[in-house]
Amino acid sequence: MRSPCKASIVLAAAMLLVAIGRPVAQTPSAAPLQLEAKIPLGEVQGRIDHLAIDLARQRLFVAELGNNTVGVVDLHERKVIARLDGLKEPQGVGYVPSLQTLYVANAGDGSVRVYLGGEYAPAGKIELGADADNIRIDPATERVFVGYGDGGLAVIDARAFRKVADIALPVHPESFQLDRASDRIFVNLPKVRAIAVVDREAVRPTETWPMVTAEGNFPMALNAAAGHVLAVFRSPAALGVFAAKDGSPIASVDICGDADDVFLDARRKRVYISCGEGFLDVLDAGGDDYKRVARIPTIAGARTSLFVPELDRLYLAARATQQEPASVWVFRPTP
């Protein structure tokens, strides 16, 4: 029988052990997000940006901005199976499942690259001019929306691989969300401390909501059931909750610093926020006050993530450090 001291050492070692691509020992079982695995990305250096998913093939796309590549991760095998290179600071990635088409937005040259099928054959390049950034997909209309430049959302026909419209904005857009229940798009405009409301049919902004209590509204999510727009601010670090009907403020909650992604877990009525400070914040979205229920340590710089309700997993992009290679951390929500 082990002594109490040795048993403690064994337990501590087990909790720190990370089996490559396999389930790992965990934080306490009461935590609302359990670290299930770390998937190494290989020789990837620098900043990692946004993620996208091919559900049919269970493949995760990772915008490896500092590496000028996009990694393709097989989530079933938990390994990298392809890497798309020759890119220029890829930031946004979006996948159109009906057409099996991957779109990659490049900050370095302002282009959107297009890849087809499971082999990711290059299929075109759409020039937007500068700083192509976040991508959102409207599966119903097969339209791809891309934030770019000094102020615009490009509207791309996913079948024709060409831009069909531009939505003018006063400054560069950060995160934006398509409202599935209407023709609206909510757009974060941190440089002017505002949220723009865009009418997709009219192809123009119709409202602007000023943000008066905080700056740096970069990530955004929608709580459709509650009729809330969630905007995450960096200075001071806070989640702002606004009524989708008119932008009136509902709540403000202190969160971790340097956030770059926020997602709603509608099933559990939770919000997940990934922060470059080195934490995941979990908030209760069951009411209007959005109380924080957990703060889970991760790693400095791990600020981009993707929650996939269909797989019931949160994927967190962790850049390389002196101790560990770049990887995707897989979290399983509980219960």
C-alpha positions as CSV (number, residue, x, y, z in Angstrom):
1,M,0.0,0.0,0.0
2,R,1.3,3.5,-0.9
3,S,2.1,6.0,1.8
4,P,-0.1,9.1,1.9
5,C,2.8,11.2,0.6
6,K,3.5,8.9,-2.3
7,A,-0.1,8.6,-3.2
8,S,-0.3,12.4,-3.3
9,I,2.7,12.6,-5.7
10,V,1.2,9.9,-8.0
11,L,-2.2,11.8,-8.1
12,A,-0.5,15.1,-8.8
13,A,1.5,13.5,-11.6
14,A,-1.5,11.9,-13.1
15,M,-3.4,15.2,-13.2
16,L,-0.6,16.8,-15.1
17,L,0.0,14.0,-17.6
18,V,-1.1,14.7,-21.1
19,A,-1.3,11.7,-23.4
20,I,-0.8,12.9,-27.0
21,G,-4.1,12.8,-28.7
22,R,-5.7,10.8,-26.0
23,P,-7.9,11.4,-23.0
24,V,-6.1,13.2,-20.2
25,A,-6.5,13.5,-16.4
26,Q,-8.6,16.4,-15.3
27,T,-9.4,19.3,-13.2
28,P,-11.9,18.6,-10.4
29,S,-15.0,16.8,-11.7
30,A,-17.3,19.6,-10.6
31,A,-15.8,21.9,-13.2
32,P,-18.3,22.7,-16.1
33,L,-15.5,22.1,-18.7
34,Q,-13.3,19.1,-18.5
35,L,-10.1,18.9,-20.4
36,E,-10.4,15.7,-22.4
37,A,-7.4,15.8,-24.7
38,K,-4.6,17.9,-26.3
39,I,-4.1,17.4,-30.0
40,P,-0.6,18.5,-31.1
41,L,-0.3,20.7,-34.2
42,G,3.3,20.0,-35.0
43,E,5.9,22.6,-35.9
44,V,3.5,25.6,-35.7
45,Q,5.0,28.9,-34.5
46,G,3.4,32.2,-33.5
47,R,-0.2,33.3,-33.1
48,I,-3.1,31.1,-33.9
49,D,-6.4,32.7,-34.9
50,H,-9.9,31.3,-35.6
51,L,-11.3,27.8,-36.1
52,A,-14.0,26.2,-38.2
53,I,-15.5,22.7,-38.5
54,D,-16.5,20.2,-41.2
55,L,-19.0,18.2,-39.2
56,A,-19.5,15.5,-41.8
57,R,-15.8,14.5,-41.8
58,Q,-15.2,15.7,-38.2
59,R,-12.3,17.9,-39.3
60,L,-11.3,21.1,-37.5
61,F,-9.6,23.9,-39.5
62,V,-7.1,26.0,-37.5
63,A,-5.9,29.4,-38.9
64,E,-2.2,29.3,-38.0
65,L,-1.7,33.0,-38.6
66,G,1.9,33.2,-37.4
67,N,2.8,30.2,-39.5
68,N,1.0,31.3,-42.7
69,T,-0.8,28.0,-42.8
70,V,-4.1,26.3,-42.0
71,G,-4.0,23.0,-40.2
72,V,-6.6,20.3,-40.8
73,V,-7.2,18.2,-37.7
74,D,-9.0,14.8,-37.8
75,L,-11.0,14.9,-34.6
76,H,-11.8,11.2,-34.6
77,E,-8.1,10.3,-35.0
78,R,-7.0,13.4,-33.0
79,K,-4.2,14.2,-35.3
80,V,-3.2,16.7,-38.1
81,I,-3.9,15.2,-41.5
82,A,-3.2,18.1,-43.8
83,R,-1.7,21.6,-43.8
84,L,-2.5,24.3,-46.3
85,D,0.5,26.6,-46.9
86,G,1.3,29.6,-49.1
87,L,-1.1,31.8,-47.1
88,K,-0.6,35.3,-45.9
89,E,-1.5,35.6,-42.2
90,P,-4.7,33.6,-42.3
91,Q,-7.2,34.9,-39.7
92,G,-10.7,33.7,-40.5
93,V,-11.9,30.3,-41.7
94,G,-15.3,29.2,-42.8
95,Y,-16.7,26.0,-44.2
96,V,-19.8,25.6,-46.5
97,P,-21.0,22.0,-46.0
98,S,-23.4,21.9,-48.9
99,L,-20.6,22.7,-51.3
100,Q,-17.7,21.1,-49.3
101,T,-15.9,24.4,-49.7
102,L,-13.4,25.9,-47.3
103,Y,-12.8,29.7,-47.2
104,V,-9.7,31.3,-45.7
105,A,-9.4,35.0,-45.1
106,N,-5.8,36.4,-45.2
107,A,-4.8,39.6,-43.3
108,G,-1.5,39.8,-45.1
109,D,-2.7,40.4,-48.6
110,G,-6.4,40.9,-48.1
111,S,-7.4,37.8,-50.1
112,V,-9.9,35.0,-49.5
113,R,-8.6,31.6,-50.7
114,V,-11.1,28.9,-51.7
115,Y,-10.5,25.1,-51.3
116,L,-12.7,22.3,-52.6
117,G,-13.5,18.8,-51.2
118,G,-11.8,16.5,-48.8
119,E,-8.5,17.0,-50.5
120,Y,-8.7,20.8,-50.3
121,A,-7.9,21.5,-54.0
122,P,-7.3,25.2,-54.6
123,A,-10.3,26.6,-56.4
124,G,-9.8,30.4,-56.5
125,K,-8.7,33.6,-54.8
126,I,-11.0,36.6,-54.1
127,E,-9.2,39.9,-53.7
128,L,-10.7,42.1,-51.1
129,G,-7.8,44.6,-50.8
130,A,-6.7,44.6,-47.2
131,D,-7.0,42.8,-43.8
132,A,-9.5,40.1,-44.6
133,D,-10.6,38.9,-41.2
134,N,-13.6,37.2,-39.7
135,I,-15.8,34.8,-41.8
136,R,-19.4,33.9,-41.2
137,I,-21.4,31.4,-43.3
138,D,-25.2,31.6,-44.1
139,P,-26.0,28.0,-45.1
140,A,-29.5,28.8,-46.2
141,T,-28.4,31.2,-48.9
142,E,-24.9,29.9,-49.5
143,R,-23.4,33.3,-48.8
144,V,-20.1,33.9,-47.2
145,F,-19.6,37.2,-45.2
146,V,-16.1,38.5,-44.7
147,G,-15.0,41.5,-42.6
148,Y,-12.2,43.4,-44.2
149,G,-10.3,46.6,-44.8
150,D,-11.0,50.0,-43.3
151,G,-14.7,49.2,-43.0
152,G,-16.7,46.6,-44.9
153,L,-18.4,43.2,-45.0
154,A,-17.9,41.5,-48.3
155,V,-20.8,39.2,-49.5
156,I,-19.5,36.2,-51.5
157,D,-21.5,33.8,-53.6
158,A,-20.2,30.5,-52.4
159,R,-21.1,28.7,-55.6
160,A,-19.6,31.3,-58.0
161,F,-16.6,32.1,-55.8
162,R,-17.0,35.8,-56.3
163,K,-18.0,38.9,-54.4
164,V,-21.6,40.0,-55.1
165,A,-22.0,42.8,-52.7
166,D,-20.3,45.1,-50.2
167,I,-21.7,46.4,-46.9
168,A,-20.0,49.7,-46.0
169,L,-19.0,50.3,-42.4
170,P,-17.2,53.3,-40.8
171,V,-14.2,51.2,-39.5
172,H,-12.8,47.7,-39.7
173,P,-15.3,45.2,-38.3
174,E,-14.3,42.6,-35.7
175,S,-16.6,39.7,-34.7
176,F,-20.1,39.8,-36.2
177,Q,-23.0,37.5,-36.0
178,L,-25.9,36.6,-38.4
179,D,-29.3,36.7,-36.8
180,R,-31.0,33.5,-38.0
181,A,-34.4,34.8,-37.0
182,S,-34.2,38.0,-39.1
183,D,-32.2,39.6,-41.8
184,R,-30.0,41.4,-39.4
185,I,-26.2,41.2,-38.8
186,F,-24.7,42.5,-35.6
187,V,-21.2,43.9,-36.0
188,N,-18.6,44.9,-33.4
189,L,-16.9,48.1,-34.3
190,P,-14.3,48.6,-31.5
191,K,-12.5,51.6,-33.1
192,V,-15.6,53.7,-32.8
193,R,-16.9,51.9,-29.6
194,A,-20.1,50.8,-31.2
195,I,-22.2,47.9,-32.5
196,A,-23.6,48.3,-36.0
197,V,-26.9,46.6,-37.0
198,V,-27.0,45.7,-40.7
199,D,-30.0,44.9,-42.8
200,R,-28.9,42.0,-45.1
201,E,-31.7,42.7,-47.6
202,A,-31.0,46.4,-47.9
203,V,-27.2,45.7,-47.7
204,R,-26.5,48.6,-45.4
205,P,-26.4,49.5,-41.7
206,T,-29.6,50.7,-40.2
207,E,-28.7,51.3,-36.6
208,T,-25.6,52.0,-34.5
209,W,-25.5,51.3,-30.8
210,P,-22.8,53.3,-28.9
211,M,-20.8,51.5,-26.3
212,V,-20.3,54.0,-23.5
213,T,-18.9,52.0,-20.5
214,A,-16.1,50.0,-22.0
215,E,-13.8,49.7,-25.0
216,G,-12.4,46.9,-27.3
217,N,-15.6,45.0,-28.1
218,F,-14.0,42.2,-30.2
219,P,-15.8,38.9,-29.6
220,M,-19.6,38.5,-30.1
221,A,-22.3,35.9,-29.7
222,L,-26.1,35.8,-29.8
223,N,-28.4,34.3,-27.2
224,A,-31.3,33.9,-29.6
225,A,-33.8,32.4,-27.1
226,A,-33.4,35.3,-24.7
227,G,-33.1,37.9,-27.5
228,H,-29.7,39.1,-26.3
229,V,-26.5,40.3,-28.1
230,L,-23.4,39.4,-26.2
231,A,-20.3,41.6,-26.8
232,V,-17.1,41.0,-24.9
233,F,-14.9,44.0,-24.1
234,R,-11.2,44.2,-23.4
235,S,-10.9,47.5,-21.5
236,P,-12.1,46.9,-18.9
237,A,-12.5,43.1,-19.4
238,A,-16.3,42.6,-19.3
239,L,-19.2,40.8,-21.0
240,G,-21.9,43.2,-22.1
241,V,-25.4,42.0,-22.6
242,F,-27.7,44.0,-24.9
243,A,-31.3,43.6,-26.0
244,A,-31.3,42.5,-29.7
245,K,-34.5,44.6,-30.4
246,D,-33.0,48.0,-29.6
247,G,-29.5,47.7,-28.0
248,S,-30.5,48.6,-24.5
249,P,-28.1,47.4,-21.9
250,I,-29.1,44.4,-19.8
251,A,-26.0,43.3,-17.8
252,S,-22.3,43.7,-17.5
253,V,-20.1,41.1,-15.9
254,D,-16.3,41.1,-15.2
255,I,-14.4,38.5,-17.1
256,C,-10.9,37.3,-17.8
257,G,-8.6,39.5,-19.9
258,D,-7.7,39.6,-23.6
259,A,-10.7,37.6,-24.8
260,D,-11.1,36.8,-28.5
261,D,-14.0,34.3,-28.7
262,V,-17.3,33.8,-26.9
263,F,-19.9,31.1,-27.5
264,L,-23.3,30.2,-26.1
265,D,-24.1,26.7,-25.0
266,A,-27.8,26.8,-25.5
267,R,-28.4,23.4,-24.1
268,R,-26.9,24.2,-20.7
269,K,-27.6,28.0,-20.9
270,R,-24.0,28.8,-20.5
271,V,-21.5,31.2,-22.0
272,Y,-17.9,30.2,-22.7
273,I,-15.2,32.9,-23.1
274,S,-11.6,32.2,-24.1
275,C,-9.0,34.7,-22.9
276,G,-5.4,35.3,-23.8
277,E,-4.7,36.0,-20.2
278,G,-4.8,32.2,-19.8
279,F,-8.3,31.3,-18.7
280,L,-11.7,30.1,-19.9
281,D,-14.6,31.9,-18.1
282,V,-17.9,30.1,-17.8
283,L,-21.1,32.1,-17.2
284,D,-24.6,31.1,-16.3
285,A,-26.9,32.4,-19.0
286,G,-30.1,31.2,-17.4
287,G,-31.3,34.7,-16.5
288,D,-30.4,38.3,-17.3
289,D,-27.5,38.7,-14.9
290,Y,-25.0,36.2,-16.5
291,K,-23.1,35.3,-13.3
292,R,-19.7,33.7,-13.7
293,V,-19.7,30.1,-12.4
294,A,-16.1,29.0,-13.2
295,R,-12.7,30.3,-14.2
296,I,-10.6,27.5,-15.8
297,P,-6.8,27.9,-16.2
298,T,-5.5,27.3,-19.7
299,I,-2.3,28.9,-21.1
300,A,-1.2,32.5,-21.9
301,G,-2.1,33.4,-25.5
302,A,-4.8,30.8,-25.9
303,R,-7.6,33.2,-26.8
304,T,-9.3,31.7,-29.8
305,S,-11.8,28.8,-29.6
306,L,-14.8,27.1,-31.1
307,F,-17.8,25.5,-29.4
308,V,-19.4,22.9,-31.6
309,P,-22.9,21.9,-30.2
310,E,-23.3,19.0,-32.5
311,L,-20.1,17.4,-31.0
312,D,-20.7,18.9,-27.6
313,R,-17.1,20.0,-27.4
314,L,-15.2,23.3,-27.0
315,Y,-11.9,23.4,-28.9
316,L,-9.2,25.9,-27.7
317,A,-6.2,26.9,-29.8
318,A,-3.0,27.0,-27.7
319,R,0.1,28.5,-29.3
320,A,3.6,27.0,-28.9
321,T,5.5,27.7,-25.7
322,Q,9.0,26.6,-24.5
323,Q,7.3,23.8,-22.6
324,E,4.7,22.5,-25.2
325,P,4.2,22.6,-28.9
326,A,1.1,24.3,-30.4
327,S,-2.0,22.2,-29.8
328,V,-5.8,22.1,-29.7
329,W,-7.2,21.6,-26.3
330,V,-10.5,19.6,-26.3
331,F,-12.9,20.4,-23.5
332,R,-16.0,18.4,-22.7
333,P,-18.9,20.3,-21.0
334,T,-20.5,18.7,-17.9
335,P,-22.9,17.6,-16.9
